[in-house]
């Protein structure tokens, strides 16, 4: 996943295949925030802002993202925490008004307060600037408001690519007592057992199944859907 983002950002050159961008996307309009953020460590925060403005010919820089942190603008970038650095980095990219923003596994390094500021900043960037956000993440509980499209990767290849609303319609759950078994014709991607009941995650679900089978098909939240696919992957490995 990280390799894919680095190829899109131009950090890596793929040995095979092509990276093709939509209309209006160029190198100056691509922002990349990595878990290994390589800013100029010995710059002060103000020097980093000034440098970024010169390189990308940015007229105005708004510090609204980092203002709540009360950072010392004469302090060094290297002295920021991971969360502070992510917000500082995004404030630079916000001024750049990127058409495409790539965010690689950074949420898990932040405390809850900084994580909320970061996510609110992402939502504002999408709403105000129309930015396309591609985000690699392993923490989903706070991400439910953002994704419009969900892609899951296994062994370097995508095995799921669904619009968010379509995934919500196609993933359902059936809960049965442990002494009962589900019909083997249903596409169960994962079974989760508890002491007195079992949960069966069905994908892809079709509306005809609701009348064909004597079960109650329950809606599933995004986090639970993704966990079921991951759980199914580990279940296959154990066989």
WOQUI-V921934 format. One record per residue. N is the residue number from 1. RES is the residue in one small letter. D_LAST is the distance of its C-alpha to the last C-alpha in Angstrom with 2 decimals. Layout:
BEGIN
N|RES|D_LAST  N|RES|D_LAST
END
This chain:
BEGIN
1|x|25.44  2|x|28.27  3|x|28.92  4|x|29.31  5|x|31.86  6|x|33.71  7|x|34.06  8|x|35.44  9|x|37.80  10|x|39.02  11|x|38.02  12|x|35.76  13|x|36.69  14|x|33.74  15|x|33.64  16|x|32.79  17|x|33.10  18|x|35.66  19|x|36.25  20|x|38.63  21|x|40.37  22|x|42.01  23|x|45.76  24|x|47.36  25|x|44.75  26|x|46.04  27|x|45.32  28|x|47.73  29|x|45.91  30|x|42.41  31|x|41.53  32|x|38.64  33|x|37.65  34|x|35.09  35|x|33.53  36|x|35.58  37|x|38.83  38|x|41.43  39|x|44.69  40|x|47.86  41|x|47.41  42|x|51.08  43|x|52.43  44|x|53.69  45|x|52.27  46|x|55.50  47|x|55.45  48|x|51.92  49|x|53.12  50|x|56.22  51|x|54.32  52|x|51.81  53|x|54.72  54|x|56.54  55|x|53.62  56|x|52.62  57|x|56.18  58|x|55.42  59|x|58.54  60|x|57.29  61|x|54.77  62|x|53.97  63|x|52.74  64|x|51.65  65|x|48.00  66|x|48.96  67|x|52.15  68|x|50.52  69|x|49.37  70|x|52.96  71|x|52.04  72|x|54.72  73|x|55.28  74|x|56.88  75|x|53.83  76|x|51.44  77|x|48.20  78|x|46.46  79|x|47.37  80|x|45.49  81|x|42.27  82|x|39.15  83|x|39.73  84|x|43.44  85|x|42.82  86|x|40.44  87|x|43.12  88|x|45.85  89|x|43.97  90|x|43.38  91|x|47.06  92|x|47.96  93|x|45.68  94|x|47.04  95|x|50.50  96|x|49.21  97|x|48.21  98|x|45.07  99|x|44.03  100|x|40.46  101|x|38.96  102|x|35.74  103|x|34.32  104|x|31.54  105|x|29.73  106|x|32.97  107|x|32.78  108|x|30.77  109|x|33.63  110|x|36.26  111|x|37.66  112|x|37.78  113|x|41.38  114|x|40.94  115|x|37.72  116|x|39.68  117|x|42.51  118|x|40.19  119|x|38.47  120|x|41.89  121|x|43.13  122|x|40.37  123|x|41.16  124|x|44.85  125|x|44.30  126|x|42.43  127|x|45.09  128|x|48.18  129|x|47.42  130|x|44.93  131|x|42.54  132|x|39.14  133|x|36.55  134|x|33.25  135|x|31.33  136|x|28.17  137|x|27.13  138|x|24.48  139|x|26.76  140|x|27.15  141|x|29.07  142|x|32.42  143|x|31.69  144|x|31.83  145|x|35.38  146|x|34.88  147|x|32.25  148|x|33.44  149|x|30.51  150|x|26.87  151|x|24.78  152|x|21.22  153|x|20.02  154|x|16.75  155|x|17.11  156|x|20.83  157|x|20.97  158|x|21.72  159|x|19.37  160|x|21.58  161|x|25.38  162|x|27.15  163|x|30.53  164|x|30.28  165|x|32.06  166|x|30.00  167|x|26.71  168|x|28.30  169|x|29.08  170|x|25.75  171|x|23.48  172|x|23.96  173|x|22.62  174|x|22.82  175|x|23.19  176|x|23.05  177|x|23.77  178|x|20.88  179|x|22.40  180|x|22.03  181|x|19.28  182|x|19.51  183|x|20.44  184|x|17.60  185|x|19.77  186|x|19.60  187|x|17.62  188|x|15.49  189|x|14.01  190|x|13.10  191|x|13.66  192|x|15.44  193|x|16.52  194|x|19.89  195|x|22.03  196|x|23.80  197|x|22.16  198|x|19.07  199|x|19.23  200|x|17.81  201|x|18.32  202|x|19.60  203|x|20.07  204|x|22.21  205|x|24.48  206|x|27.64  207|x|30.76  208|x|30.82  209|x|27.78  210|x|30.02  211|x|32.30  212|x|29.87  213|x|27.64  214|x|29.05  215|x|27.31  216|x|28.66  217|x|26.99  218|x|27.53  219|x|28.18  220|x|25.91  221|x|27.33  222|x|26.34  223|x|24.77  224|x|22.58  225|x|21.61  226|x|20.57  227|x|18.62  228|x|16.66  229|x|15.75  230|x|14.84  231|x|12.80  232|x|10.93  233|x|10.39  234|x|8.97  235|x|6.70  236|x|5.40  237|x|5.55  238|x|3.80  239|x|0.00
END
